[in-house]
Amino acid sequence: MQYNPTLVIMAAGMGSRFGGLKQMTPVDDQGHFIIDYSLFDAYRAGFRRVVFIIKHAIEEQFKETIGKRVEKYFEVHYVYQELDELPEGYEVPEGRVKPWGTSHAIACCRHLLNGPFTVINSDDFYGRTAYSTIYDALKVNNHADSCAMVGYKLRNTLTEFGSVARGVCTEENGYLTDVVERLKIFKNGNDAAYTEDCETFVPLSGDTIVSMNFWGFMPGFAQKLWDRFPEFLDRSVASNPLKCEYLLPFSVGEMLHEGSLRVRVLHCDEAWHGVTYQKDLPSVVEAIASMRKEGIYPEHLLDDVAAE
């Protein structure tokens, strides 16, 4: 049976650097959130099924402010990323409150994803062409061990107000050969630099292709992440029990090196907008207002696009 691609939105993060629930922060005078723009772009691209990954702690608020509104347009499902969602025989380290990371988030969806799926962050504004590009790629991909990634130029993904984490990519002939998660990348003019110790900085060209956690995977990938989770726990919890994270770029990178996965890089010239920090919010609001003025986005988003 052929399944249309599903949109998976990771919305369980608590926004520690931002200081609140970023996924429910208005970004225009209509009260829309960034996630509303993502859903609009996804709907226009062809997506009709969405899985929200959230936490029970925000369940009621999320469903009231976002979920119920989009049920008119999408088949909606919820998955809960909780610390105690662990393989048999494992326990949550005492004192840990930090989520297990993006690979764990996707692994929590393993029972719901029977067809190809796209993964995005709830608080990132990716741009309209990104969704149609990956939707079309997934529709024609018939190889179980092939997937796709929307790649952005690093300079289009930075903030003026601190560091960001990005998956720094290397590609050859249109396919990803490596992705390395750099957790502290700072803007430096039109370029950037990353640091591991906050003392030594390594320059990065602004043209460097980076992952923004905009992936397209085939059926079975979420189960693979779950199957690999015990190995991560065995390796990482002993040395960093409170903060180690099972991250999607790390998992993809490991599979690339093993030869068990091929990742097509889909280049995107869109400018990313996001609210990593509170100070980012005014620039995001301004950028969205400009796009609305240009007619790229209508006044009521999903109501308007569904009426077309």
Backbone hydrogen bonds, N-H to C=O, Kabsch-Sander energy under -0.5 kcal/mol:
donor,donor_aa,acceptor,acceptor_aa,energy
3,Y,1,M,-0.5
6,T,116,P,-2.0
7,L,49,R,-2.8
8,V,6,T,-0.6
8,V,118,T,-3.5
9,I,7,L,-0.5
9,I,51,V,-2.9
10,M,8,V,-0.6
10,M,120,I,-2.8
11,A,9,I,-0.9
11,A,53,I,-2.6
19,G,15,G,-2.8
20,G,15,G,-1.5
22,K,20,G,-1.3
24,M,21,L,-1.5
25,T,22,K,-1.6
27,V,32,H,-3.2
28,D,32,H,-0.6
31,G,28,D,-1.5
36,D,33,F,-0.9
37,Y,33,F,-1.1
37,Y,34,I,-0.5
38,S,34,I,-1.9
39,L,35,I,-2.4
40,F,36,D,-2.1
41,D,37,Y,-2.5
42,A,38,S,-2.4
43,Y,39,L,-2.7
44,R,40,F,-2.3
45,A,41,D,-1.5
46,G,42,A,-1.2
46,G,43,Y,-0.7
47,F,42,A,-2.1
48,R,5,P,-0.5
50,V,75,E,-2.7
51,V,7,L,-2.8
52,F,50,V,-0.5
52,F,77,H,-2.8
53,I,9,I,-2.9
53,I,51,V,-0.5
54,I,52,F,-0.7
54,I,79,V,-2.7
58,I,55,K,-1.4
59,E,56,H,-0.9
62,F,58,I,-3.0
63,K,59,E,-2.7
64,E,60,E,-2.1
65,T,61,Q,-2.3
66,I,62,F,-2.6
67,G,62,F,-1.9
68,K,63,K,-2.8
70,V,66,I,-1.5
71,E,67,G,-1.0
72,K,69,R,-0.5
73,Y,70,V,-1.7
74,F,70,V,-2.1
75,E,48,R,-2.7
76,V,74,F,-0.8
77,H,50,V,-2.0
79,V,52,F,-2.7
81,Q,54,I,-2.5
81,Q,79,V,-0.6
82,E,80,Y,-0.9
85,E,82,E,-1.8
86,L,84,D,-1.8
90,Y,87,P,-1.8
96,R,93,P,-2.1
98,K,242,L,-0.5
103,S,246,Y,-2.3
104,H,246,Y,-1.1
105,A,101,G,-1.9
106,I,102,T,-2.1
107,A,103,S,-2.2
108,C,104,H,-1.8
109,C,106,I,-1.7
110,R,107,A,-1.6
112,L,109,C,-2.5
113,L,109,C,-0.9
114,N,112,L,-1.0
117,F,217,F,-2.5
118,T,6,T,-3.1
119,V,215,W,-2.5
120,I,8,V,-2.3
122,S,10,M,-2.1
124,D,121,N,-0.8
125,F,273,H,-3.6
126,Y,124,D,-0.8
130,A,127,G,-0.8
131,Y,127,G,-0.7
131,Y,128,R,-0.6
132,S,128,R,-1.0
133,T,129,T,-2.1
134,I,130,A,-1.9
135,Y,131,Y,-2.4
136,D,132,S,-2.2
137,A,133,T,-1.6
138,L,134,I,-2.3
139,K,135,Y,-1.8
140,V,136,D,-1.0
141,N,137,A,-0.6
141,N,138,L,-0.5
142,N,140,V,-0.6
144,A,142,N,-0.6
146,S,143,H,-1.8
147,C,262,R,-2.5
148,A,216,G,-2.6
149,M,264,R,-2.5
150,V,214,F,-2.6
151,G,149,M,-0.7
151,G,266,L,-2.4
152,Y,210,V,-2.3
153,K,268,C,-0.6
154,L,208,T,-2.7
155,R,206,G,-2.5
156,N,153,K,-1.9
157,T,154,L,-2.3
158,L,155,R,-0.5
164,V,185,I,-1.8
166,R,182,R,-2.1
167,G,211,S,-1.4
168,V,166,R,-0.9
168,V,180,V,-2.9
169,C,209,I,-2.7
170,T,178,D,-2.6
172,E,175,Y,-2.8
175,Y,172,E,-1.6
176,L,263,V,-3.3
177,T,170,T,-3.5
178,D,170,T,-1.7
180,V,168,V,-2.5
182,R,166,R,-2.9
182,R,180,V,-0.6
183,L,181,E,-0.6
185,I,164,V,-2.5
186,F,193,A,-3.3
187,K,159,T,-0.5
188,N,191,D,-2.8
191,D,188,N,-1.9
192,A,204,L,-2.3
193,A,186,F,-2.0
194,Y,202,V,-2.5
195,T,184,K,-1.9
196,E,200,T,-0.5
202,V,194,Y,-3.0
204,L,192,A,-3.1
208,T,205,S,-1.6
210,V,152,Y,-2.8
211,S,167,G,-2.9
212,M,150,V,-0.7
215,W,119,V,-1.4
215,W,213,N,-0.6
216,G,148,A,-3.0
217,F,117,F,-3.2
220,G,113,L,-0.6
221,F,218,M,-1.8
224,K,220,G,-1.8
225,L,221,F,-2.0
226,W,222,A,-1.8
227,D,223,Q,-2.5
228,R,224,K,-1.6
229,F,225,L,-0.7
229,F,226,W,-0.7
232,F,228,R,-1.5
233,L,229,F,-2.5
234,D,230,P,-2.8
235,R,231,E,-1.8
236,S,232,F,-2.7
237,V,233,L,-1.7
240,N,236,S,-2.1
244,C,240,N,-2.0
246,Y,100,W,-4.0
247,L,245,E,-1.1
251,S,247,L,-2.2
252,V,248,L,-2.9
253,G,249,P,-2.5
254,E,250,F,-2.3
255,M,251,S,-2.1
256,L,252,V,-2.4
257,H,253,G,-2.1
258,E,254,E,-1.7
259,G,255,M,-1.0
259,G,256,L,-0.7
260,S,255,M,-2.0
261,L,255,M,-0.7
262,R,145,D,-2.6
264,R,147,C,-2.9
264,R,262,R,-0.5
265,V,174,G,-2.6
266,L,149,M,-3.3
266,L,264,R,-0.6
267,H,265,V,-0.7
268,C,151,G,-2.1
272,W,156,N,-2.0
272,W,270,E,-0.6
273,H,125,F,-1.9
275,V,123,D,-0.9
280,D,277,Y,-1.7
281,L,277,Y,-0.5
281,L,278,Q,-1.4
284,V,280,D,-1.7
285,V,281,L,-2.6
286,E,282,P,-2.3
287,A,283,S,-2.2
288,I,284,V,-2.4
289,A,285,V,-2.3
290,S,286,E,-2.0
291,M,287,A,-1.9
292,R,288,I,-2.4
293,K,289,A,-2.1
294,E,290,S,-1.8
295,G,292,R,-1.0
296,I,291,M,-2.2
297,Y,291,M,-0.8
303,D,300,H,-1.6
304,D,301,L,-0.5
305,V,301,L,-2.5
306,A,302,L,-2.5
307,A,303,D,-0.8
308,E,305,V,-1.0
